[in-house]
């Protein structure tokens, strides 16, 4: 796994104007797609004579902090696409969605509902409360396929099959990216259990390149302003003046990883008085996307020149076109789905894993235990170059304490140029060694 590399280049892709909702809805009804009102279940089409496959996707919606409504919306869109194709290997796909509410109680409720509904897998979901949702799923033997990568249990549970390296890989990658560009680094991150591991990972990469540890600035993830935290971060990072930069000095960098509140932090940050010193902004996918860059001024906004670490190729890369085609044809104008959103992208990849696993079984009835056995026994999933080939046999796993089940340690380095997220380098970066170093020093 650590030797995998694939070059990628930026492509500008045109978005086709979708046909009218009326025409597409008629086509969907012809294919046998129907939405059972009020219960959140979206069946696929008839799909042949084999038994239907029922799964769940959950994510927080309408909360005061992180919200990812595009993940369940993309799952429903995927089901409509599968219906139009005749199912997955003859199986009708039924998707149940659940609002995780960004609370332990909400996560546990979604997991209990998954058990009650007898789903065969939870797919492409988000929750930072792994201790709340994973235990009910484990008790029922339900695999968790392609979670967002925010909770520890996603990388430790024997029934979890992650498709990316989670926050761990992003922060290790961010440290690698910043080490070559910055003189000093300040990290603004949530004051939470999930946020506590971020400085360890960032600092492991900085140390590898001979830089000092980042200044760790804890912040609430539901604040309405971050003036105090922004001031601390700027003072900790500010080093080179503009004149010194012209002589080759490196700027200071502020790494902000506050999820949905990153925009709020940046609003506070850009209100600070200019002291003549250059400070670059850095963040990770999930905290920054193209819509946020656009809404904050584009090339004239605070993100211009920012460094961003992601799991996957940039959103305009041609390898995302199959997903974009499905969204254009089967989302029916659902504005919750942003193709550039890391949650939407992760859900697409997670359902790709589900589809490949179902097809590998080639059986009339798909069960939770059959799916987990197939994945444990070495189903190899290719994702069109969006990730390295994915496989969850023992030898494929990183094995690092804290996240032993990581099988994808690749990240992408991006940069905001001219108001657009663009690839900073052609190859993915492999952060396996940094993750191992961080785990050993924890």
N, C-alpha and C positions, 0 to 999 in steps of 0.2 A: 504493500500500500504506500509506503513512504517514498517509493521511487516513481510514483505515478506523476506524470506531467502531461498537460495538454494545453497548447497555446490557444489563445482566443483573442479575437479582435473586435473592435467596436463596429457595430452595424446600425445604421439608421433604418428602421423599418417603418413602412407606412401602415397605418391602421385602416383597414377597410371599413367603409361606412356600412353598418349592419342593415339588414333588411328590416322591414317594419315589424313591430312587435306582433301585429295581427297575423301577418304571414307566418312568422316563425312559430307563434303559438299554435296556429293551425297545423303546421308541420309536426310540432311536438305531440299534439293530440293524435295525429295520424300514427305516430310511432308508438303510441300507447303510454305517453307520459302523463301522470296526473299528480297533483299535489293534494294530499289529504289535509284539508284545512283544519287549523287549530292544534294539530298534534306534532308538527315539525317533522313529519316523515315524508320524504320524497322518493317514491318508487321509481325504478327504471321501467323500461318497456317489458314486454312479455319475455324476451330474451331466450325463448326456446323452452324445452321441457324440463330443464334442470331446476333444482330448488333455488329460491332466491337467497341472496346474501345480504344480511342486514349489518350495518356498521354505524358508528357514531363519530361525529366531529364536534368538539366543544372548544369554546374560546370566550373570553370576556367581552361583553358588549354593554355600552351605555353606563360605564363606571367612571369614577373620578380620576382614575389613573390609566393604565394601559388598556386599550381596546383594540381588538382584532376581528371585527365583523366580517372581513373579507375571507377568513378561513372557512367558516361554515358556509358562506355564500358560494365560494369556489367549489366546495364539496357537493353542494346541490347542483351546481352547474355541471360538474363532472358526471353526476348521475344522469342528467338529461342527455349528455353526450353519449354515455354508455348505452342508454336506452335506444337512441337513434342508430347505434351500431349493432343492435341485437343482443346487448348484454355482454358480460365478461365470460367467455367460454360457455355461452348459453345460459348464464345465470343473470337474473334480474338483480340490479343493485339498488338497495334501499338505504338511504342516508337519513339518520336521525341527528338533529342538531340540538345543542344545549348551551345555554348561557352560563359560563363558569363564574361570572360575576367578580372575578379577581379576588376571591375570598376562599379560605379553607372549606367553609361550609358549602359554598357553591361548587367547588371542585369535587367534594365528596358526593354531593347530590347528583352531579352529572355521572359520576362513576356508578353510583347505586342505580341510576336509571338505565345505564348501559347494561348492568347485570339483569335488571328486571326485564328489559326488552330482549334479552338473550342475543345481543349483538356478537358477532364473531371477531370483531376487532374495533379498537378506537384508533382513528386514523387522522393524521394531520392536525393535531390539536395543540392548544396553548394553555399552560397553567404553570405558575411558579410554585404551586402547592402540591408537589409530588407526593409528599407524605400523606396527603388527604385523599388523592385519587388513585394512587397506585395499589394500596393495600386491598381495596375492594376488587380491583381488576385482577390482582394476583390470586385472590381467594376463589374467583370464578374462572381462572385460567384464561382470561381475555388478553390477547397481545395488544401492546401499545405501539403502533407503527408510525414513525416519523413525527414525533412531537417537535415543538418549536425549538427546544434545546435550552430551556431556561431553568429547569429544576434538576436537582441532583439525582433523583430517582430515575430519570430518563436514561442515565448513564451507568446505573448500578443494578436495576431490576432485571432479573433473568427473562422477563416477558416484554422488555422494551427493545425496540429495534430502531435506533436513531439514524437519521439520514445525513446529519451534519455534525460538526463538533461542538455545537451549542455555544453558549456565551463563553465557555472556556477557550475554544478555538478563536473566537472573535477577539477576545482581549489579548490572548497571546499574539495573535496576528497584528493587532493594533500596536502592541509594544514593539514588534519587529518593524512595522512600517514607520513608526515615529522615531525609532532609534537612529535611523539613517537621515532624519530630516530636522531633528529638534535638538536644542541645547539643554533645555529643562522641560519637564512635563508635570502638569498638575491634573489629577483625575477627580472629576466630580461624578459621584455615583450614589445609588440609593442606599439609605441607611436601613438595610434589610439583610436577612440571611442570604438571599440570593446575591446581594451586592457585596457581601463580605469577602467573597473569593476573587473579586475582580482585581484588586490591587496586587494580589499574589501573582496572578497570571501576567498582568501588564509588566510588573517589575522583573519577572523572570526573563522576559524578552529584552528589557532595557539592560539588565545586568550582562546578558550574553554579548551585548555590543559595547559594554564599558560605560554606560550611562548611570547616573545616580537614580535611586528609587524615585518614583513619582510622589508628589505631595498628595496625600489622600484626604479628600474633602467630602464628608458625608452630607447628604441632603435628603429631604423627604421626597417621595415620588408622587406626591399629590399636591404640591405647593402651587400657589397662584403667582408667585414671584420668587426670584432667587438673587436679589441684589447683593445680599451679604456673601453668598457662596461665589457669585461671579467676581466680586471684589477680591476675595481670598485667592481664587484661582488665578486671576490676572497678576496679582502681586507675586505669587509663587512661581509663575512661569515666565514673566516678562524679563527679558535679558537684553537682546540686541536692539539697538536703535535702527531706524531706517538707514542711517548713514553707515552703520556697522554692517548691515546686511549687504549693502552694495560692495563692501570689502570682503565678502565671503563668510561672514559670521552666520551662525544658524539661529533661527527664531526660537522663542519659547512656544510651547504648545499646551493647549488645554483640551484634554480628552473628556468629553461629556457623554455619559451613558445612562440616561434617565428615562429611556422609553419614550412614551408620549409627551413627557414633560421636558424633553430636550429642547423643543421649540420655545417653551416658556423660559428655560434657562438662557437660551440664546438671545431672547428679547431683553432680558435683564443685562446680559453681557454687553450687548451693543450699545446700551445706554450709558456705559461707563465713559468717563472723560478720557480723551486721547492723551496719553502721556509721552507720545513720540516713540514708543517701543512697539515692536511688531510681535504679535501673538497669533499663532495659527490655531484654528479650531480642528479638532479631530473627533470622530465618533465611529459608531459601528452600525451596520444595517439593523433595522428594527428601531433605532433611535433617529435615523436620518433616511430620507428617501427623496426622490425627485420632486414629488408634490410639495414636500416641506421646503425644499430649496426654492421652488417656484414661488411659493406663497410668502417667502421672506425676502424677496427682491431679486432672485436669480443671480445674474452676474454682478449686480450691484449690492447684493445682500451679504450677510455675515458669513455665509458658507463658501463664498468664492475662495478658492485655494485650499479648502478643507481637505483633510485626509479621511478616507472612509474605508473600513475593512468589512468585507462581506463574506458570505459562504459560497456564493454562486457568481456566475458571470454578470456583468452589468445588465440592466433591464432591457437595453436596446440590442443586446446580442442576438444574433439570428437563431441561436439554439432555443430561445424562448418562443419562437414563432408558433410551434404546435399548440402551446398553451394559449397564446393570444388568439389563435384561430378558434379554439373551443370557446373562449370567453366571448368573442365577437358573435358567434353563432348561437350560443346556448345560455348566455347570462341574461338575455332579454333586457339589456340596459340596466342591470343591477349596479348602482353606483357605489355599492360597498366594496366592489372588487377593483383593486388597483394592481395591475400586472407587475408593477415595480415593487410591491410590498413583499418583504421577506416572508411574512406569514402566508400569503397567497402562494408564493413560490414553493415554500416548504410543503404546503398542502398538496400542490400539484405533484411534487416528487413522491410524497407519501402514498398518494393514490396510484402512482405508477408502480410502486413496490407492491401494493395490494393486488393490483391487476396481474403482475407477473407471478406472484405467489399463487393466486387462484388458478391461473392458466397452467402452472406447473403441476397442480394436483390432478387435473383432468378427471374429476369425479362428480357424481350427481349431487352430493350434499357437501357443502363446505362448513366445517366446524372450527371453533376457536383453537382447539388442540391440533387439528390438522394444519392450520395456518402456521402456528408456532413451530410445529415439527418441520414443516417445509423450510421455514426460514433458518431454523437451527441446523438443518441438514445441508445447507449450502446453496439455496437458491441464489443465483447471481443476477443482479438487476442492473441493467444499463439505462442511463437516463439521457441519452443523446448528448453527452458531454457536459451536462449541467453539474454533475458530480463525477468523481471516479466511479468505476463499477462498484456496486455495493454488495457486500456479503457478510453474514453474521456468524460464520464459524469461529471457533475459538482462536485460531491462528490469525484471523483478520482483525481482531480487537486490539486496541492500544494497550489495555491492561494496566493503565496508570491508576494509582489509588485515587478514589473520588469520582472517576469517570472511566471505569475499565471497559465499558462497552462501546466506546467511540470507535467507529470503523472508517470515518472520513475526517482526516486531519488537514484537509486542504482549505485555504481561504484565498480570497481575491483582494488585491489592493486597488482601490479606486481613488479618484481625486476629482474635485469640482473645478472644472475649467469652463469659462464662458457660461456659467450658470447651469452646466450639465455634468452629471456624473459620468466620468469616463474612466476607462481602464488605465491604471498607472503603469502596469507592466503586462506583458503578454501571457506569462505563465502563472498558474496557481502557485501559491507558496505553501509548503508543507510545514506545519508547526508541531509535528509529533515530538521532536526533541525538546522543544520549549515546554510543552505540556508535561512531559516526563520530568523535566527539571523543576517545574513549579510544584508538581506533586511530591517530589522528594524533599523539597524545602518547606513544605507546609507543616 
